[in-house]
């Protein structure tokens, strides 16, 4: 029996690679004036810092999809987290039901690497059917709230960058 050695050499396609390294700078209004960032069984100041950290991190992660040198400035004006804080015995709990849908309002400005404004405006986001959607990936804190930001970024902002 004779064996034939076959060697396959794959072709490598080289295409131009766009660098992605956009940045986001996120600021916030007064948390005490926001519609609902109420903690359940936690100090208000610590909870507000955690919300700020989580949302800032999320905006920054999204901005990494922007071309190199692009900057996204965000000023969060109001947050109404998914769910509502209710008393449950001796404790307060955030109860997530369809009637307590997430909302967020912010102003934004997107500039290119030369500092020219690509887009700016105000976003008033809400998702009244947030509980009817298939979950993406694993569950994480503020996942419903982050999802409406991601949807806005992918459906509203990125197309403007691609058409710029």
C-alpha positions as CSV (number, residue, x, y, z in Angstrom):
1,X,0.0,0.0,0.0
2,X,1.4,3.3,-1.0
3,X,0.6,6.5,0.9
4,X,0.8,9.9,-0.8
5,X,1.7,12.9,1.3
6,X,-0.6,15.8,0.5
7,X,0.4,19.3,1.8
8,X,-2.2,22.0,1.6
9,X,-1.0,25.6,1.7
10,X,-3.7,28.1,2.5
11,X,-3.7,31.5,0.8
12,X,-3.6,34.4,3.2
13,X,-5.6,37.4,2.2
14,X,-4.2,40.7,3.3
15,X,-6.6,43.5,3.7
16,X,-6.3,47.0,5.1
17,X,-6.9,46.9,8.8
18,X,-8.6,49.8,10.5
19,X,-7.3,50.6,13.9
20,X,-9.9,50.8,16.6
21,X,-9.0,52.8,19.6
22,X,-11.7,55.4,20.2
23,X,-12.1,56.9,23.7
24,X,-15.0,58.0,25.8
25,X,-15.1,60.7,28.5
26,X,-18.2,60.3,30.6
27,X,-19.6,62.8,33.1
28,X,-22.7,62.8,35.2
29,X,-25.3,65.2,36.5
30,X,-26.4,64.9,40.2
31,X,-27.3,61.4,41.1
32,X,-29.7,62.6,43.7
33,X,-31.7,64.3,41.0
34,X,-31.9,61.3,38.7
35,X,-35.2,59.5,38.4
36,X,-34.2,56.1,39.9
37,X,-30.7,55.1,41.0
38,X,-32.0,54.1,44.4
39,X,-30.1,51.4,46.1
40,X,-31.5,48.4,47.9
41,X,-29.9,47.7,51.3
42,X,-26.8,49.6,50.4
43,X,-25.4,53.1,51.2
44,X,-26.6,55.5,48.6
45,X,-23.1,57.1,47.9
46,X,-21.5,53.7,47.4
47,X,-24.2,52.5,45.1
48,X,-24.1,55.7,43.0
49,X,-20.3,55.3,42.6
50,X,-20.9,51.7,41.5
51,X,-23.5,52.8,38.9
52,X,-21.2,55.5,37.7
53,X,-18.3,53.1,37.4
54,X,-20.3,50.4,35.5
55,X,-21.9,52.9,33.1
56,X,-18.6,54.7,32.4
57,X,-16.8,51.3,31.8
58,X,-19.6,50.4,29.4
59,X,-19.4,53.6,27.4
60,X,-15.6,53.3,27.2
61,X,-15.8,49.7,26.0
62,X,-18.2,50.7,23.2
63,X,-16.0,53.6,22.2
64,X,-13.1,51.2,21.6
65,X,-15.1,50.2,18.4
66,X,-14.6,53.7,17.1
67,X,-11.7,54.5,14.8
68,X,-8.4,55.6,16.3
69,X,-8.4,59.1,17.5
70,X,-12.1,59.5,17.8
71,X,-13.5,60.8,21.1
72,X,-17.0,60.3,22.5
73,X,-18.0,62.8,25.1
74,X,-21.0,61.8,27.2
75,X,-22.9,63.8,29.8
76,X,-25.5,61.6,31.6
77,X,-28.4,63.7,32.6
78,X,-30.9,61.1,34.0
79,X,-31.0,57.4,34.7
80,X,-34.1,55.4,35.6
81,X,-32.8,51.9,36.2
82,X,-34.7,48.8,35.2
83,X,-36.9,47.7,38.1
84,X,-38.1,49.5,41.1
85,X,-37.0,49.3,44.8
86,X,-39.7,47.9,47.0
87,X,-39.8,46.8,50.6
88,X,-39.6,43.0,51.0
89,X,-39.9,42.2,54.7
90,X,-37.1,43.8,56.6
91,X,-35.1,44.4,53.4
92,X,-35.5,46.6,50.3
93,X,-35.3,44.8,47.0
94,X,-35.1,45.9,43.3
95,X,-37.9,44.2,41.6
96,X,-37.6,43.9,37.9
97,X,-40.9,43.7,36.0
98,X,-41.9,44.9,32.5
99,X,-43.7,48.0,33.9
100,X,-40.3,49.2,35.4
101,X,-38.4,49.6,32.1
102,X,-35.0,51.2,31.8
103,X,-34.5,54.8,30.7
104,X,-31.5,57.0,30.3
105,X,-31.0,60.5,29.0
106,X,-27.6,61.9,27.9
107,X,-26.0,64.5,25.7
108,X,-23.1,63.4,23.5
109,X,-20.5,64.7,21.1
110,X,-18.4,62.6,18.8
111,X,-15.2,64.1,17.3
112,X,-12.8,62.6,14.8
113,X,-9.0,62.4,15.1
114,X,-8.7,66.1,13.9
115,X,-11.2,67.3,16.5
116,X,-14.0,67.9,14.0
117,X,-17.5,67.1,15.2
118,X,-18.9,64.0,13.5
119,X,-22.1,64.0,15.5
120,X,-23.7,65.5,18.5
121,X,-27.1,65.6,20.2
122,X,-29.3,64.4,23.0
123,X,-30.3,60.8,23.5
124,X,-33.5,59.9,25.3
125,X,-33.5,56.1,25.5
126,X,-36.0,53.6,26.8
127,X,-36.9,50.0,26.2
128,X,-40.5,49.1,27.1
129,X,-40.0,45.6,25.9
130,X,-36.7,44.9,27.6
131,X,-37.9,41.7,29.3
132,X,-39.1,40.2,26.0
133,X,-35.6,40.2,24.4
134,X,-33.2,37.3,24.2
135,X,-30.3,37.8,26.6
136,X,-26.9,38.4,25.1
137,X,-24.2,36.5,26.9
138,X,-24.1,36.2,30.7
139,X,-26.2,38.1,33.1
140,X,-24.4,41.1,34.6
141,X,-25.3,44.0,36.8
142,X,-27.4,46.7,35.0
143,X,-27.6,44.5,31.9
144,X,-31.0,45.9,30.7
145,X,-29.8,49.5,31.1
146,X,-26.5,48.8,29.3
147,X,-28.3,47.1,26.5
148,X,-30.3,50.2,25.5
149,X,-27.0,52.1,25.4
150,X,-25.4,49.4,23.2
151,X,-28.4,49.4,20.9
152,X,-28.2,53.2,20.5
153,X,-24.4,53.0,19.9
154,X,-24.7,50.2,17.3
155,X,-27.9,51.5,15.5
156,X,-27.5,55.3,15.8
157,X,-23.9,56.3,16.3
158,X,-21.8,53.7,14.4
159,X,-23.6,54.2,11.1
160,X,-22.9,57.9,11.3
161,X,-19.2,57.1,11.8
162,X,-19.2,54.7,8.8
163,X,-20.9,57.3,6.6
164,X,-18.6,60.1,7.7
